[in-house]
């Protein structure tokens, strides 16, 4: 994944994950709890299926690398946001 630094792939991944978190939070429902859960799970939920498709459908390792990077960013960002929201909720 270090080879992706400077290619713009990581930046695009961060922007897509942040956009998913923000849009789902805005449109995720009437209560803050619902919006928080939907937002974090939406940004992280597709990692497994994306990795499955990348490994079974493509022979180019670059595809797997990009999917791994995107999945990692989505899971880590969702986990960090969820942790912040949990600390805020606990007081």
Secondary structure, DSSP 8 states (H G I E B T S, - for coil): -GGGTTSSHHHHHHHHHHHHHHHHHHHS-SSHHHHHHHHHHHHHTTHHHHHHHHHHH---HHHHHHHHHHHHHHHHHHHHHHHHHHHHHH-
